[in-house]
C-alpha cells in the first residue's frame, strides 16, 4: 500500500501535549491513562480507548478506518487541556 503518510514506529516520545491524566482526574494511576504526546519526528500519538468496532458500522459519510487504523476516544478534558499547545497551522 502506497500512502502519502506512514507512521514511523521507531520515533521516540518527545513531550506530553497538555496535562497528565492524573492532573486532569481521568485516571486512578492505573492502566487507563488517556494522553496526547508529540513524537520526536513531530507526529502525534493519542492514548485512549479503542472504539473502532462500536463505530465501524455508523461512520459519517466520507470517513473510513483502514484495517491498520483504530478509532480512539479520549475525554474532552484531555483535548481541551492540550489545545493551547497545539499550533494553529
C-alpha positions in Angstrom: 0.0 0.0 0.0 1.5 3.3 -1.0 0.1 6.2 1.1 1.3 9.8 1.4 2.0 9.3 5.1 3.1 6.3 7.1 3.5 6.0 10.9 7.2 5.7 11.9 7.2 3.1 14.7 10.9 3.9 15.5 10.4 7.6 16.5 10.7 8.4 20.2 8.3 10.2 22.6 9.3 13.9 22.9 6.8 15.6 25.2 3.3 15.4 26.6 0.8 17.8 25.0 -1.5 19.1 27.7 -1.6 17.9 31.3 -1.1 14.5 32.8 -4.0 12.2 33.1 -3.6 12.3 36.9 -3.7 16.1 37.0 -6.9 16.0 34.9 -8.5 13.4 37.1 -9.1 10.9 34.3 -7.1 8.1 35.9 -6.6 6.5 39.2 -2.9 5.8 38.5 -3.9 2.6 36.7 -3.5 1.5 33.1 -6.4 3.7 31.9 -4.5 6.8 31.1 -5.8 8.8 28.2 -3.0 11.0 26.9 -1.6 13.0 23.9 2.1 13.0 23.0 4.3 14.7 20.5 6.9 12.4 19.0 10.5 13.3 18.1 9.6 13.5 14.4 6.7 15.9 15.1 3.9 13.3 14.7 1.3 13.0 17.5 0.1 9.9 19.3 -3.1 9.6 21.3 -3.6 7.1 24.1 -7.3 6.3 24.5 -10.0 3.7 24.4 -10.3 1.7 21.2 -13.9 2.2 20.0 -13.3 1.1 16.4 -15.8 -1.8 16.4 -18.5 0.2 18.2 -18.5 2.9 15.5 -17.4 0.9 12.3 -21.0 0.5 11.0 -22.0 4.1 11.7 -19.2 6.3 10.5 -20.1 9.6 8.9 -20.1 9.9 5.1 -16.5 10.2 3.8 -14.9 8.7 6.9 -13.2 5.3 6.8 -11.0 3.3 9.0 -8.2 1.3 7.4 -7.5 -2.3 8.7 -4.3 -1.0 10.3 -6.1 2.0 12.0 -8.2 2.4 15.1 -10.8 4.9 16.2 -9.6 6.1 19.6 -11.7 8.1 22.1 -10.2 10.4 24.7 -12.0 12.5 27.4 -12.9 16.1 26.3 -10.9 17.5 29.2 -7.7 15.8 27.8 -8.2 17.5 24.4 -9.1 20.9 25.8 -6.1 20.8 28.2 -3.9 20.2 25.1 -5.5 23.0 23.0 -3.1 25.8 23.9 -0.1 23.7 22.9 -1.4 22.7 19.5 -0.4 25.0 16.7 -3.0 26.7 14.6 -1.2 25.7 11.4 
